[in-house]
Amino acid sequence: MPSNQNPLGALPARFRRERLLIVGCGDVGQRVVRQLQAPGRAAPRLRVMALTSSPGRVADLRARGITPLAGNLDHAASLRRLSGLATRVVHLAPPPGDGGEAWWRDPRTVALARALRLRSPPASLVYASTSGVYGDCQGALVPETRAPAPATPRAQRRVNAERAVRHLGRSGVRASILRIPGIYAPDREGGTPEARLRKGTPVLVAEDDVYTNHIHADDLARACLRALWQGRAQRIYNVSDHSHLKMGDYFDLAADLYGLPRPPRLPRSTAQTELPLVLLSFMSESRLLDNGRMLHELGLRLRYPSVAEGLRA
């Protein structure tokens, strides 16, 4: 088939409409939908569906112009109805928090991939992974070609999920994997550091501090759509803004913007006894994401190139 020919053209009229399935339609998924619904957007004729296991969400999804589909990622049999429904898929659901004995697996993504392969796989799929798969890079600039070195069970499950997505790509699905750092937005629940600043939670002293990376939730939604239509086959993209900030500098910046006291600084030796293990895990990995592939291949022009601009908005 010529590359410029519409692959849906030979189908009956009722099937020619593109059908987007969002798996994990939380804050970012809803932003994806709002991007599609924005006035003046030259979007293809599109029906948007969302997988949900919660009957209480059905009315809200419908009110947003989204068709709810009942199903549960933890029950593979309930996913069979997804087979052949969508022409494109955005997978934003996280892996389970506790992998049990098979702590390194993400059975949710494996089950979804199997269901999508059963009949007429989608043309493209975007999977939201995490930059945590790189592990600690000691502040180095990290391109997508760097081998994963996950240091936590959560990151290892993401590596497993990425493998399942790439395996799905062998079925003819143009799969894109987005490696995503900290997501923020002033209108996102928990999407700013304000609450932590008000608690006075310490950060590390400059000599012990780590580089951290960020992406505004709206820019992430736009990256999902770009990858859905323009991403290269079986391609990984670092989705990050242009900020090169250490974690303490990020909180200092936010404190100044909010008119709050800057957080206290602790040496790592002291922090290990005073801070929660979850917080310490983020303070144990330092890297700078190279976002050049996102900019050049996806052609994404960030609305919020830095966290300063994003927090001010």
C-alpha positions as CSV (number, residue, x, y, z in Angstrom):
1,M,0.0,0.0,0.0
2,P,1.4,3.4,-0.9
3,S,2.6,5.4,2.2
4,N,0.2,8.3,1.5
5,Q,-2.9,6.1,1.2
6,N,-5.4,6.0,4.0
7,P,-5.2,2.4,5.5
8,L,-8.9,2.9,6.7
9,G,-10.1,3.8,3.2
10,A,-11.1,0.3,2.2
11,L,-13.2,-0.3,5.4
12,P,-17.0,0.3,5.7
13,A,-17.8,3.8,6.6
14,R,-18.7,3.0,10.2
15,F,-15.1,1.8,10.8
16,R,-13.2,4.6,9.1
17,R,-13.2,6.8,12.2
18,E,-9.9,6.6,14.2
19,R,-10.5,5.1,17.6
20,L,-8.2,6.1,20.5
21,L,-8.1,4.0,23.6
22,I,-6.6,5.5,26.8
23,V,-5.5,3.0,29.4
24,G,-5.1,4.8,32.7
25,C,-7.2,7.9,32.0
26,G,-6.2,9.9,35.0
27,D,-4.8,13.5,35.0
28,V,-2.5,13.1,32.0
29,G,-5.0,11.0,30.1
30,Q,-7.7,13.7,30.5
31,R,-5.1,16.3,29.4
32,V,-4.6,14.3,26.2
33,V,-8.3,14.4,25.6
34,R,-8.4,18.2,26.2
35,Q,-5.6,18.6,23.7
36,L,-7.6,16.8,21.1
37,Q,-10.7,18.8,21.9
38,A,-8.9,22.2,21.8
39,P,-10.4,24.8,19.4
40,G,-8.6,25.0,16.1
41,R,-6.8,21.7,16.5
42,A,-6.5,19.9,13.2
43,A,-7.2,16.5,14.7
44,P,-8.3,13.5,12.7
45,R,-11.9,12.3,13.1
46,L,-11.5,10.5,16.4
47,R,-13.5,8.5,18.9
48,V,-11.9,8.4,22.3
49,M,-12.4,5.5,24.7
50,A,-11.0,4.8,28.1
51,L,-10.6,1.6,30.1
52,T,-12.0,1.8,33.6
53,S,-12.6,-0.7,36.4
54,S,-14.6,1.8,38.4
55,P,-18.4,2.1,37.8
56,G,-18.2,5.4,39.6
57,R,-16.1,7.0,36.8
58,V,-18.5,6.1,34.0
59,A,-20.6,9.3,34.2
60,D,-17.5,11.6,34.5
61,L,-15.8,10.0,31.5
62,R,-19.0,10.4,29.4
63,A,-19.2,14.0,30.5
64,R,-15.7,14.6,29.1
65,G,-16.7,13.1,25.7
66,I,-15.0,9.8,26.4
67,T,-16.6,6.4,25.9
68,P,-16.0,4.2,29.0
69,L,-15.0,0.6,28.5
70,A,-15.3,-1.8,31.5
71,G,-12.2,-3.8,32.2
72,N,-9.5,-4.4,34.8
73,L,-5.8,-4.7,34.0
74,D,-5.4,-7.1,36.9
75,H,-8.0,-9.5,35.4
76,A,-6.7,-10.5,31.9
77,A,-10.0,-12.1,30.9
78,S,-11.7,-8.7,31.1
79,L,-9.4,-7.2,28.5
80,R,-10.3,-9.5,25.7
81,R,-13.1,-7.2,24.6
82,L,-10.4,-4.6,23.7
83,S,-9.2,-6.7,20.9
84,G,-9.7,-4.9,17.5
85,L,-11.5,-1.9,19.1
86,A,-8.8,0.7,18.9
87,T,-6.7,2.0,16.0
88,R,-4.4,3.8,18.5
89,V,-3.6,3.3,22.2
90,V,-2.1,5.5,24.9
91,H,-1.0,3.3,27.9
92,L,-0.6,5.5,31.0
93,A,-1.4,3.0,33.7
94,P,1.4,2.3,36.2
95,P,2.6,-1.2,37.1
96,P,1.3,-2.8,40.3
97,G,2.9,-1.3,43.5
98,D,3.8,-4.7,44.8
99,G,5.0,-7.4,42.5
100,G,4.9,-10.1,45.2
101,E,7.2,-13.0,44.4
102,A,7.6,-11.9,40.8
103,W,8.6,-8.4,41.9
104,W,10.3,-7.5,38.6
105,R,7.2,-8.1,36.4
106,D,4.4,-5.9,35.2
107,P,1.6,-8.4,34.5
108,R,-0.8,-5.5,33.6
109,T,1.1,-4.5,30.5
110,V,1.7,-8.1,29.5
111,A,-2.0,-8.8,29.7
112,L,-2.9,-5.7,27.7
113,A,-0.4,-6.5,25.0
114,R,-1.8,-10.0,24.7
115,A,-5.3,-8.7,24.4
116,L,-4.4,-6.1,21.7
117,R,-2.7,-8.8,19.6
118,L,-5.7,-11.1,19.5
119,R,-7.3,-9.3,16.5
120,S,-6.5,-6.3,14.3
121,P,-3.7,-4.8,16.5
122,P,-3.7,-1.0,16.7
123,A,-1.6,1.0,14.3
124,S,0.3,2.7,17.1
125,L,0.8,2.6,20.9
126,V,2.4,5.0,23.3
127,Y,3.6,3.6,26.6
128,A,4.4,6.0,29.5
129,S,7.5,4.6,31.3
130,T,9.8,6.3,33.7
131,S,13.3,7.8,33.5
132,G,14.0,5.8,36.7
133,V,14.9,2.9,34.5
134,Y,18.3,4.5,34.0
135,G,19.2,4.3,37.7
136,D,21.9,6.5,39.1
137,C,24.0,8.1,36.3
138,Q,26.0,10.4,38.6
139,G,24.8,13.5,37.0
140,A,25.7,12.5,33.4
141,L,23.7,13.6,30.3
142,V,21.6,10.5,29.5
143,P,20.5,9.7,25.9
144,E,17.9,7.0,25.1
145,T,20.7,4.7,23.9
146,R,22.0,4.3,27.5
147,A,21.3,0.8,28.9
148,P,18.8,0.6,31.7
149,A,20.1,0.0,35.1
150,P,17.1,0.0,37.4
151,A,17.8,0.3,41.1
152,T,14.3,-0.1,42.5
153,P,11.6,-2.7,42.1
154,R,9.3,0.0,40.6
155,A,11.9,0.8,37.9
156,Q,12.6,-2.9,37.2
157,R,8.9,-3.5,36.6
158,R,8.9,-0.6,34.1
159,V,11.8,-2.3,32.2
160,N,9.8,-5.4,32.0
161,A,6.8,-3.4,30.7
162,E,8.9,-1.8,28.1
163,R,10.0,-5.3,26.9
164,A,6.3,-6.3,26.6
165,V,5.6,-3.1,24.6
166,R,8.5,-3.7,22.2
167,H,7.4,-7.3,21.8
168,L,4.0,-6.1,20.8
169,G,5.8,-4.0,18.2
170,R,6.8,-7.2,16.4
171,S,3.1,-7.7,15.6
172,G,3.1,-4.6,13.4
173,V,2.2,-2.0,16.1
174,R,4.3,1.2,15.9
175,A,5.2,1.4,19.6
176,S,6.7,4.4,21.3
177,I,8.1,4.4,24.8
178,L,8.2,7.7,26.7
179,R,10.7,7.8,29.6
180,I,9.2,10.4,31.9
181,P,10.7,12.2,34.9
182,G,8.8,14.2,37.6
183,I,5.4,15.4,36.3
184,Y,4.2,18.7,37.6
185,A,1.5,21.4,36.9
186,P,-0.1,24.0,39.2
187,D,-3.6,22.5,38.4
188,R,-2.5,18.9,39.1
189,E,-3.1,17.3,42.5
190,G,0.2,17.2,44.2
191,G,1.7,18.7,41.1
192,T,3.7,21.4,42.8
193,P,6.3,21.4,45.7
194,E,4.2,23.8,47.7
195,A,3.0,21.3,50.3
196,R,6.4,19.9,50.9
197,L,7.8,23.4,51.3
198,R,5.2,24.3,53.8
199,K,6.2,21.2,55.8
200,G,9.8,22.3,55.8
201,T,11.1,19.0,54.4
202,P,14.9,19.2,54.0
203,V,16.9,18.8,50.9
204,L,20.5,17.9,50.4
205,V,23.4,20.3,50.7
206,A,24.8,21.4,47.3
207,E,27.9,19.0,47.4
208,D,25.6,16.0,48.0
209,D,22.7,17.0,45.8
210,V,21.4,15.3,42.7
211,Y,20.2,16.5,39.3
212,T,16.5,16.1,38.8
213,N,14.3,16.3,35.7
214,H,10.8,17.6,35.1
215,I,8.0,17.9,32.5
216,H,4.8,19.9,32.7
217,A,1.7,17.7,32.5
218,D,0.4,19.6,29.5
219,D,3.6,19.2,27.6
220,L,3.6,15.5,28.4
221,A,0.1,15.1,27.0
222,R,1.2,16.8,23.8
223,A,4.2,14.5,23.6
224,C,1.9,11.5,23.9
225,L,-0.1,12.7,20.9
226,R,3.0,13.5,18.9
227,A,4.4,10.1,19.5
228,L,1.0,8.5,18.7
229,W,1.0,9.9,15.1
230,Q,4.7,10.8,14.5
231,G,6.8,8.5,16.7
232,R,9.2,6.1,14.9
233,A,8.6,2.4,15.2
234,Q,9.9,0.8,18.5
235,R,11.4,4.1,19.5
236,I,12.3,5.4,23.0
237,Y,11.9,9.1,23.8
238,N,13.1,11.0,26.9
239,V,10.3,13.4,27.6
240,S,11.8,16.3,29.7
241,D,12.0,20.0,29.6
242,H,15.2,22.0,29.3
243,S,15.9,22.7,33.0
244,H,19.2,21.5,34.3
245,L,18.5,21.9,38.0
246,K,19.6,20.0,41.1
247,M,16.8,19.0,43.4
248,G,17.6,21.6,46.1
249,D,17.8,24.4,43.5
250,Y,14.4,23.3,42.2
251,F,12.9,23.7,45.7
252,D,14.7,27.0,46.3
253,L,13.2,28.3,43.0
254,A,9.7,27.2,43.9
255,A,10.0,28.7,47.4
256,D,11.0,32.0,45.9
257,L,8.1,31.9,43.5
258,Y,5.6,31.1,46.3
259,G,7.1,33.5,48.8
260,L,7.9,30.7,51.2
261,P,11.1,30.0,53.2
262,R,13.7,27.9,51.3
263,P,14.0,24.4,52.7
264,P,16.7,23.5,55.1
265,R,19.7,21.6,53.8
266,L,21.2,18.5,55.2
267,P,24.3,16.4,54.4
268,R,23.5,13.0,53.0
269,S,24.8,11.3,56.1
270,T,22.2,13.1,58.2
271,A,19.4,12.8,55.7
272,Q,19.7,9.0,55.7
273,T,18.5,8.9,59.3
274,E,15.9,11.7,59.1
275,L,14.1,11.3,55.8
276,P,11.7,8.6,54.6
277,L,13.1,5.8,52.5
278,V,10.9,6.8,49.5
279,L,12.3,10.3,49.5
280,L,15.8,9.1,49.9
281,S,15.5,6.8,46.9
282,F,14.8,9.9,44.7
283,M,17.9,11.6,46.3
284,S,20.1,8.6,45.4
285,E,19.8,9.0,41.6
286,S,21.3,11.8,39.6
287,R,21.0,12.3,35.8
288,L,20.2,14.9,33.1
289,L,17.9,13.7,30.4
290,D,18.9,14.4,26.8
291,N,15.6,15.5,25.2
292,G,17.0,16.1,21.7
293,R,15.2,13.1,20.1
294,M,11.9,14.3,21.4
295,L,12.5,17.8,20.0
296,H,13.8,16.8,16.6
297,E,11.9,13.5,15.8
298,L,8.6,14.4,17.4
299,G,8.9,18.1,16.6
300,L,7.6,19.0,20.0
301,R,7.8,22.6,20.9
302,L,7.5,22.9,24.7
303,R,5.0,25.4,26.1
304,Y,6.9,25.3,29.4
305,P,10.6,24.9,28.5
306,S,11.6,25.3,32.2
307,V,10.1,24.6,35.6
308,A,10.2,28.4,36.3
309,E,7.8,29.1,33.4
310,G,5.6,26.1,34.3
311,L,5.3,27.0,38.0
312,R,4.5,30.6,37.2
313,A,1.7,29.5,34.8
